[in-house]
Amino acid sequence: MVDITLVLRKISELETCKGQISEFSGVALGDYTSDWKTQRIVERTMQIMIESCVDVANHIISGSGMRAPTSYSDTFKILFDGHILDSELFSAMERMEKFRNIVVHQYEEVNAEIVIGILRKHLGDFDRFRDAILTYLRR
């Protein structure tokens, strides 16, 4: 059984982070690349947001008796397979998870243009994820 209170708490944390990171959505690329504090705030906040989505997905998966994920990005695949996420949102969340891996594991340098692109064009993906989860919980 899905712990709805826990899922709603995680969604609330996600919304708090989104409000905080939205303050940086207008930052210029040059300002972003020249200010390590802004980079750290934005990248860490994005990491927290993505991990909150993974946490929500994992709670739904385990509470619903779905198969166990084999990776972080697989959590979103399972929600897609379970008709909780549509294909567009699944793809967006999968890309977010790949971005998180770069930030966390430092496989390569974080591309500032990608960060700015997320800030300007993809913060709404987190709202869409929230809405998909809330729709699922209402079923």
Secondary structure, 3 states (H helix, E strand, C coil): CCCHHHHHHHHHHHHHHHHHHHCCCCCCHHHHHHCHHHHHHHHHHHHHHHHHHHHHHHHHHHHHCCCCCCCHHHHHHHHHHCCCCCHHHHHHHHHHHHHHHHHHHCCCCCCHHHHHHHHHHHCHHHHHHHHHHHHHHHC
